[in-house]
């Protein structure tokens, strides 16, 4: 039967959402921002790798727990931390 029994761990499946087009932010040296966009952007701040867990929690708050299950968040966090540690070791 298809239920959760006893001490068995539930099965979580990650189904990727495939897009025909994807947004990509180019490296800062190749990024050109016109004056109007620069003026409108003053109220925002762009950071990289400073709030990984907070961003994931925001996704869960906005879309619900079924959008990003706890075991998947745990794996993503582990992958992020491993990459971050590898970059620090290489520096």
Backbone bond lengths (Angstrom), bond angles and torsions (degrees), N, CA, C in turn:
res aa  C-N    CA-C-N  psi(-1)  N-CA   C-N-CA  omega(-1)  CA-C   N-CA-C  phi
1 X - - - 1.463 - - 1.511 109.56 -
2 X 1.328 118.40 167.33 1.450 122.26 -170.96 1.509 115.24 -98.85
3 X 1.315 119.72 28.29 1.461 121.01 -177.32 1.506 112.61 -100.86
4 X 1.315 115.27 179.96 1.461 123.68 177.08 1.526 106.67 -95.56
5 X 1.336 118.26 120.26 1.458 121.86 -173.69 1.523 110.92 -117.67
6 X 1.314 115.52 130.64 1.453 121.70 171.16 1.509 113.96 51.57
7 X 1.347 115.16 -126.34 1.456 120.70 -175.90 1.522 113.44 -91.71
8 X 1.346 117.61 6.00 1.459 119.63 178.92 1.522 110.01 -64.59
9 X 1.321 115.42 139.07 1.462 120.60 176.16 1.525 109.21 -77.62
10 X 1.326 117.74 140.86 1.470 118.99 176.52 1.526 110.22 -67.69
11 X 1.304 116.24 154.59 1.454 122.59 179.01 1.519 108.83 -94.36
12 X 1.334 117.00 125.00 1.457 122.42 176.57 1.523 107.74 -110.51
13 X 1.310 116.84 135.52 1.453 121.61 -178.28 1.524 108.32 -121.92
14 X 1.311 115.88 130.19 1.461 121.37 176.98 1.522 107.73 -99.23
15 X 1.315 115.77 114.20 1.459 120.90 178.52 1.517 108.44 -103.75
16 X 1.321 117.32 110.15 1.467 119.02 -177.95 1.525 111.06 -67.32
17 X 1.311 114.74 144.09 1.453 120.70 175.19 1.520 106.57 -96.23
18 X 1.307 116.26 112.72 1.452 120.99 -175.97 1.526 110.04 -94.78
19 X 1.306 116.30 131.16 1.459 122.39 -179.05 1.526 109.66 -114.41
20 X 1.319 115.98 148.04 1.464 119.31 173.56 1.526 110.14 -69.29
21 X 1.325 116.09 -35.94 1.462 121.00 177.76 1.516 108.31 -125.72
22 X 1.284 115.96 150.47 1.453 121.86 -178.94 1.526 108.37 -132.90
23 X 1.308 116.99 142.90 1.457 120.83 176.80 1.529 108.33 -79.92
24 X 1.310 115.72 135.98 1.455 120.78 -179.26 1.522 108.57 -137.23
25 X 1.310 116.63 128.71 1.451 121.54 176.99 1.519 107.54 -97.76
26 X 1.305 116.30 118.31 1.463 120.78 -178.29 1.537 110.49 -72.01
27 X 1.298 115.45 165.65 1.455 120.34 178.75 1.526 109.83 -58.61
28 X 1.336 117.45 145.75 1.469 120.25 -175.20 1.524 114.89 -52.53
29 X 1.319 119.83 -36.81 1.469 120.25 -177.90 1.532 111.71 -67.58
30 X 1.341 117.62 -22.02 1.465 120.78 -179.91 1.529 112.08 -100.35
31 X 1.316 116.79 -1.74 1.458 121.66 -176.54 1.525 110.32 -85.89
32 X 1.332 116.57 126.24 1.465 122.10 178.06 1.525 108.68 -113.29
33 X 1.299 117.20 122.54 1.461 122.06 -177.96 1.529 108.31 -118.43
34 X 1.335 115.73 122.91 1.470 118.38 -179.46 1.527 110.23 -72.52
35 X 1.309 116.03 165.13 1.457 122.50 -174.17 1.535 112.40 -58.88
36 X 1.344 117.37 -43.46 1.463 120.57 -179.37 1.518 112.33 -62.72
37 X 1.319 115.82 -44.15 1.467 120.11 178.67 1.526 110.48 -65.35
38 X 1.307 117.01 -38.89 1.466 120.88 178.73 1.526 110.18 -62.37
39 X 1.323 116.66 -42.06 1.463 121.05 -179.90 1.533 110.50 -64.69
40 X 1.332 117.02 -45.24 1.469 120.91 179.85 1.528 111.87 -67.01
41 X 1.321 117.08 -26.46 1.465 120.83 -174.82 1.525 113.75 -83.38
42 X 1.307 117.88 -3.91 1.480 119.74 -176.32 1.519 113.11 -59.04
43 X 1.329 117.53 -26.86 1.468 119.90 -178.96 1.534 112.45 -82.95
44 X 1.332 118.17 -1.83 1.463 122.65 -179.41 1.525 110.74 -113.33
45 X 1.309 114.40 160.16 1.454 120.57 176.18 1.519 108.51 -136.25
46 X 1.303 117.38 129.19 1.453 122.87 179.38 1.525 108.86 -99.75
47 X 1.321 115.37 124.75 1.460 120.75 176.37 1.529 108.11 -129.62
48 X 1.304 115.94 161.02 1.461 121.44 179.45 1.522 108.19 -129.10
49 X 1.308 116.47 128.16 1.468 123.34 174.83 1.530 114.19 61.38
50 X 1.325 118.05 32.42 1.462 119.32 179.38 1.526 113.37 -107.55
51 X 1.322 118.53 -18.21 1.462 120.63 -174.95 1.528 110.86 -144.37
52 X 1.314 117.44 48.81 1.465 121.19 -174.63 1.526 111.80 -57.37
53 X 1.324 117.87 -52.66 1.466 120.14 -177.26 1.524 111.45 -66.74
54 X 1.329 117.47 -33.92 1.462 120.83 178.31 1.526 111.17 -67.06
55 X 1.329 116.97 -38.05 1.470 120.68 177.77 1.527 109.49 -66.14
56 X 1.326 117.61 -43.70 1.467 119.57 177.85 1.525 110.81 -61.79
57 X 1.336 116.85 -42.25 1.466 120.00 179.18 1.531 110.07 -64.08
58 X 1.316 117.93 -37.96 1.458 120.96 176.39 1.517 111.81 -63.16
59 X 1.320 117.75 -37.85 1.471 121.44 176.18 1.522 110.35 -62.26
60 X 1.334 116.31 -43.28 1.466 120.71 179.41 1.531 109.72 -64.81
61 X 1.319 117.35 -42.97 1.462 120.26 -179.98 1.528 111.28 -64.05
62 X 1.312 116.82 -36.47 1.461 120.35 -178.11 1.525 112.55 -80.07
63 X 1.344 117.48 -39.75 1.464 120.83 -171.77 1.524 114.55 -109.22
64 X 1.317 117.86 -13.86 1.463 120.85 -179.02 1.520 112.64 100.17
65 X 1.317 114.29 157.40 1.465 121.62 -176.51 1.528 112.23 -62.64
66 X 1.331 117.43 -32.58 1.460 119.18 -178.26 1.525 111.73 -69.86
67 X 1.323 117.56 -14.16 1.460 121.63 178.68 1.519 111.17 -77.24
68 X 1.349 115.75 -29.86 1.465 120.81 -178.61 1.538 107.69 -148.53
69 X 1.326 115.52 85.81 1.461 122.47 -174.97 1.532 111.64 -60.64
70 X 1.345 117.55 149.55 1.472 121.19 -179.93 1.535 114.38 -51.83
71 X 1.339 120.75 -44.56 1.477 118.48 178.81 1.528 112.41 -63.29
72 X 1.326 117.16 -33.26 1.465 120.19 178.62 1.527 109.28 -70.49
73 X 1.330 117.43 -41.82 1.477 120.57 176.10 1.522 110.35 -59.89
74 X 1.325 116.53 -40.11 1.468 120.55 -179.96 1.529 110.57 -62.32
75 X 1.327 116.98 -43.66 1.468 121.04 179.43 1.529 110.23 -66.33
76 X 1.341 117.54 -45.26 1.470 120.41 178.55 1.522 110.74 -59.82
77 X 1.339 116.94 -41.84 1.466 120.77 179.43 1.522 110.24 -63.81
78 X 1.317 116.97 -42.21 1.461 121.26 178.07 1.527 110.91 -61.79
79 X 1.328 116.81 -44.08 1.466 120.48 178.88 1.531 110.41 -63.53
80 X 1.329 117.17 -43.11 1.460 121.07 179.04 1.525 110.93 -61.67
81 X 1.326 116.58 -46.76 1.463 120.42 -178.56 1.527 111.15 -63.79
82 X 1.324 117.21 -39.69 1.461 120.49 178.92 1.530 110.93 -63.78
83 X 1.323 116.69 -43.87 1.465 120.65 178.15 1.529 110.16 -64.10
84 X 1.326 116.45 -44.19 1.471 120.97 -179.71 1.531 110.19 -61.46
85 X 1.337 117.12 -43.58 1.471 120.96 179.32 1.534 111.04 -65.56
86 X 1.337 117.00 -39.31 1.464 120.62 179.31 1.519 110.75 -64.81
87 X 1.319 117.44 -38.68 1.462 120.75 178.97 1.525 111.04 -67.98
88 X 1.330 116.78 -37.56 1.480 119.66 177.88 1.526 110.74 -67.45
89 X 1.333 117.26 -38.70 1.478 120.30 178.90 1.532 110.58 -65.55
90 X 1.330 116.29 -34.38 1.470 120.74 -178.08 1.526 112.33 -76.77
91 X 1.317 117.27 -20.83 1.482 120.44 -177.19 1.512 112.11 -77.57
